[in-house]
Amino acid sequence: MKAVQWTVFIDMLGFKKLNTAVTSDESAQELLELMVTNRDLLVEYEKAMVQGYQDKSGFNPYEWYDVKSACISDSIVVTFKPKEVAGETNAQRVLMHSANTLMLLSIRLGLLMNKCLLEKQITFRGGISTEYCDINDSFAVGAGLSAASEAEGKAKSARLALADDVLRNEELMKMVRWLFKTMYGDSEFLVQEKDVTYVNTLDLMLAAADPKSPSVARSLGSFAGIGTAVRARKQCEEYLTAQKKLVIESIQEFWAAYRINYSDKKLRHVYRGVLKKYFWLRKYHNSTAGKRGYLNFLI
């Protein structure tokens, strides 16, 4: 049997501003370095995970998937392409592995988001599909890429929206919700807001450092588990600090531009649209951080 394929298409919010500032070889090299290190982060992470899973028992995603990624200008594509697993006939177990893989994909994106936010004050918007996709070097093809790209367009704000093909798979959606609750508690991993259902990547990041999360609580019985939780907490605090700074400075910048250009109807509409996205991010940031007890990081 094969597990479900997951493909995500990411667009960096704020890249246009960085790109517009490139006017010399030096500034070009600096921005290119960001993209190269983004690619290397994904590649090196996979190498480390392959080795780590070899030393563990239980579900090994690399026995079930080929993990591929590509960085194309300001876009990032990652796909977990399923392998045929001989001898596996338990459909529910396969479904659970598929649900777990969505969280593994989200963890990778969380690491990348953390890096980009800390280094360049940019965040992500994206879409996720379960349709077919394949990647070779910097080329990505398949219906899954198209569906994920379409979902990214519907996301509007800084979130990872699920494509229609994912939403139609009710059994998979149910399994994802059940697995997240089992591992991390009552907060929702899949959030529906009007006509968009998105992955709560921030809550997943915070949940992985929350002692109240069932999976974290179980790991605290060992020194290694305590160390992992402490490092995760530090990373969460760094991320929340950087995101808070991004939201405050962006709202200040675009509110000033909105007021200065208020007499220009077209520009007023543009800046109002941008402000709405940062107002949404502020609300999401505060709601998620507040539920997990990070009250000092509220905006």
N, C-alpha and C positions, 0 to 999 in steps of 0.2 A: 504493500500500500504506500501511497504518497501522502504527505501532509499538505496543508494549504500553502500556497505561495503568497509571500508578502512583498509588495514593492512600494517604495515611498519616493515621491518627487518633492524636492525641497527648493524653495526660492528664498534667498537671503534678503531680508528687509533692511535697507540701509546701504546696500552695496552700490546703488546708483550714485549716492552722495560720495562714497569713497572713490568710485571710478571717475567721477567728474573732476575730482581733485588731482588725478594723475596727469601731470604735464611735463614729466621729465623721466629719464631713464631710472633715476634713483627712486622716485615715487612709484613708478611702474614695477620695479623690482620688489618693493615693499609689499605691494598688493599681491603680486604673483607669489611671493613667499607665503602669504596667508593661504592661498589656494593649495599650494604644494604641501604645506604642513597639515591642512585639513585632510587631504588625500592620505598623507602618511599616517595621520592619527588613526584613520579607519583601517589601513593596512596593518599597522603595528598592533592595533587592538585585536584584530582577528588572529594574528600570529600568537599573541599571548593567550587568547582564549582557547585556541586549538590545543596548546600545551596544557593549559589548566584543566580542560575537560578530560584529557587523557588520564589524568591522575585522580579522577572522580568516578564514582559509580552513579547509576541513574541515567536520566535523559541527557544525551549528548547531541546538541543541535547539529554538530558537524557530521554526524552519522546520517542525519536526516536532510541536511541542506548544504548546498554550495552558496556561500555568501559572497556577493559581488557588489562593487560600488564604482561609481564614476563621478568625477567633478567636471562639470561642463560650464565654463564661465562662472556665473553666480548661482548656478543650479547644481544640486547634488542628487544623485539617484542611488538608492541602495535596494538590492533585492535579495531575498532569501529564496533561492530556487530549489524546490524539493527534489530529493532523490527517491528512487524506488527502494523501499526497505523490505527485503525478502523475509518472509515468515511472520510479518506483523499482520494480524487479522482483526485486532480489536479496534473497531471504528471509534469508540469513545476515547481510547487512549491516544489515537492519532489526532483526534479533535483537540484533546487537552494539550498535546505537544504543539499543535498549530496555534492555539491560544497563547501558550507560553512564549512562543516565538515572537508574537507581536510585542510582548513586553521586552524581550531581548533586543528587538529592533529599536524600541523606544529608548532603551538605555544607551545604545550607541548614539542616537540622535541627541540625547541629553548631554553626553560628553562633548559632542561637537558644538552644541549650542553654548555650553559653558565656555569652551575655548574661544568661540567667536565673540561672545558677549564680553569676556574679560579683555580680549586683545583689541577689538575694533568697535565695540558697542553696537553690534548688529545682532538681530535675532532672526527667527525662521518663520515661514509659513509653508505649509505643505499639504499633500494629499496622499492617501494610502489606498492601495487596491490589492485584490487577490487574483487578478487576471495574470496571464502569462507575460513574462518579461525576461530578456537575457541581455547581458552586458559583456562587451569585449573591448578592453582598453577604455577609451573615452566614448565609445559608441553604445547606446542603449536603444533597444527596439522592443516592440510588443504592445498588445492591447492594454496590459497592465500599466505601462508607462503613460499611455494616453489617458486612461481612466484616472490615474493618480494625478496627472497634470490638470485634468478637468476639475478634480476635487480640490486641488490647491487653489484654483481660481475662485471656487465657492467659499473657501475658508475665510477670505477677506482679512481677518485679524491674524495675529501671531499664534496660530494653532495648526494642528495636524488633523485635517478633515478626512473622514472615511468616505470612500467612493460608494456609489450605489450598489455595486456588486457585493461589497462587504455587508451593507445594511440589509440586503435581501437574504443573507445567510443567517437566519434566526438562530439556528443551533450553535453556530460559531459565536455569535454575539452573546448568547446566553452563557457559553462556556468561558468566554473572556471575562465576563463580569463575575462569574462564580470563582474563577481562579484568582482574580485580583483580590476579591474579598477574603478568600481563604488565606492568601499570603500576606496581605497588607491591611486588612480591616475594612471598615464600612465606607470609606470615601469612594467616590465613583471614579473609575478609570475611563469609562466611555461616557461622555457628557453630551446630552442633546440640548441644543439651544436654537430655538426656532427651527429653521430648515437645515441646520448643520449639526452633525454628530461628530465630535472630535475626541482625540486621545488626550487624556489629562497627563501630559508628560511631566509637568511640574510636580503634581501630587505623587507620581511614581518616584521621582527623585527624592522628595521629602520623606516618603514612606519608607524608602530603603535605609533611612537614618533614624527612623522613629522606633524607640524601644517598645512602644505599644503595638507595633506591627507584629503579627504572629511569627512570621519568618525571621524577623530581626530578634525578637525575644528568645527564640530557640537558639540562635547563634551566640547569644551573650554568655553562654555557659563555658566558652573557651576564650583564651587570650587572643587568639586569631580573630574570633568573631567580634570581640570588644574593639580591637584595633581597626577592623573594617568599619564598624559603626562610627567610631570617632572620626575616621577619615571622611566618611560619607557626610557626617554632620558638618565638618569644616567646608567641604565642597558646596554643600547646600547654602551655608552662610555666605560664602564668596559669591555664589550665583545670585542669591537674593539681593545682596548689596549692589552688585553690578546692574541687575535688572531695575532695582529701585532708582539708581542713578540715571539709567537710560530713560525711564519713564518720566522722571521729573524734568530732566534737561530737554527732552523732546517736546513735552507739553509746553514748557516755557518758550522754546524756540518757535514752535508752530502757532502758539497763541499770539505771540508778538507779530509774526508774519500775517496772521489772520486779521489782526486789528489794523496793522499798517495798510493792508491791501483791501480793507473792507469795502471801499467804494467800487472796486473792480468785481463785478458779479461772478465772473469765471474763476478768478483767483480765490475769491471768498469761498466758493463751492469746493475748490481743490483743498484748501487748508482745513475747511470744516471736515472733509472726509478723512484727512490724515489725523486730525485731532480725535475723531471718533475711534480710530484704531488704537490710539494710545490710551484713551479713556477706558476702552474695553480691556486693554492689557493691565491697566491699573486695578480695575475691578477684579479681574481674574487673579492677579498677583496677590491682592489683599485677601480675597476669599480663600484661596488655597493655602497661603502662608498662615492665615489666622486659624484655620481648622487644624493645622499641624503644630500650633503653638509657637510660631515664629513671630511673636507680637512686636518685637523690636525692629522688624524689617518692613512693617506696614508703611504704606505711602499716604 
